[in-house]
Every structure is written in structure tokens, then in C-alpha cells.
Amino acid sequence: MDLKSVTLKGRKHEVRKRIARGLGSGLGKTAGRGHKGWGQRSGASRRPGYEGGQMPLYRRVPKRGFTNARFRTDYTVINVDLLESFEAGATVDLEAVLARGLTRKEAPLFKVLGNGDLTHPLTVRAQKFSKSAATKIRAAGGTVVELDDQGRVRETPAEEPAPAPKAPKAPKASEAPKGDGEAPAPEKKEKKEKKAKKKEGDGPRGAAS
């Protein structure tokens, strides 16, 4: 121990290395940088993970599978049973939940899951609801309000009225079913009479003229 180390005790930062001071720096004539090379020049620095030019570890480790980390949407999540601490008729959103300390803020978007039970009505405003959470909130007499990413009430598209059933088409005269005693159509009757007259006029085949 020397006087210098005693005087540094309790300081937040140590005294920096005295570069280019020769032997007077107390670190030798190169001040801990060694002789020649990249790390000995002024302004030299190495990015994290650099291994002197050899294949770095993050490239040597095999990568398999798919991750959605860059594209996923994160939510601050809470379950229905924690909403029981609010008074009946209260409006619950992310700010109200954080103010009560029921969860910590993981993301600016809010999602409600269906674990537990709810016994009194609440108006819950969130970006996402699980199917069971929405069912339990409505079953308790509450209201589910879905918000968009900017916190505005999401407009639900109006349901289009169902088209009126089409009336059955009347069958055509030619498609009408024929009964046993139904008379043939007049056009067909005329065609049959013409064919019969033509046959009578021709006479028997092979007869002498």
C-alpha cells in the first residue's frame, strides 16, 4: 500500500492512465499498451465480441429455428381475478391498473386474460381480451371496450343485413310435368297431324306409279 492508493479510497472513478508519459506514468514506457500494432495506436477500440479476426463466438454457435422477437407485439398483461379489487362500476384501463400496483408496465399496450373470476360489473378498456376474459366480464354485467394501438375506441364494423330469400321461379310451360290424362301442347299436336298427312300422301313404299 502507498499514499496514492489511500487517497483514492472512496472515490467514484480512478485516475485514468497517463499515456505517453514514459516511465513516469508508473506503467512502463508503453503504459500497458505493448509494442506496435492496432491496440497501441491512439483512438484504438474493439467492438464487443471482436476476437482479433478469428471467427467470433456469435458466428460459431449454430442457429436453428425461427424467432418472432423482432416482429412480435408485446402487452402489459393482467388476469381477471386481479380486477376484483376495483369497485363495482369502475372504469379499468392500463393507467388505473398501474396506479394500484397490480402489475408493472411491460409495454404501452394492455391485454386482459381470463384466469380467475369476476363478481361485479366493470368497464374494462384494453387493446386485447382473451375469449374467456371477455365472457367473464360480460357475465358479471360489465362492458368490454376494445382500443386500437393509439388508445382510441376501435370501431366494430356494422353487420350487413342478411339478403332476403329469393322467391322460387315459376316453372316454364315446356318444363311443366305432364299428367296421365293431360292433353298434348297445341304445337306438338299440329306437328303430329302434318307428319300423318305426309305419310298418307306418300303411300306405301315400293308401290308402282
Sequence and secondary structure as in RCSB ss.txt:
>XXXX:A:sequence
MDLKSVTLKGRKHEVRKRIARGLGSGLGKTAGRGHKGWGQRSGASRRPGYEGGQMPLYRRVPKRGFTNARFRTDY
TVINVDLLESFEAGATVDLEAVLARGLTRKEAPLFKVLGNGDLTHPLTVRAQKFSKSAATKIRAAGGTVVELDDQ
GRVRETPAEEPAPAPKAPKAPKASEAPKGDGEAPAPEKKEKKEKKAKKKEGDGPRGAAS
>XXXX:A:secstr
  HHHHHTTT SS     TT GGGGSSTTTTT  SSSGGGSTT    TT  TTS  HHHHS   S   TTT    
EEEEGGGGGGS TT EE HHHHHHTTSS  SSSSEEEE  S   S  EEEESEE HHHHHHHHHTT EEEEB TT
S B                   TTTS   TT    HHHHHHHHHHHHHHHHH STT   
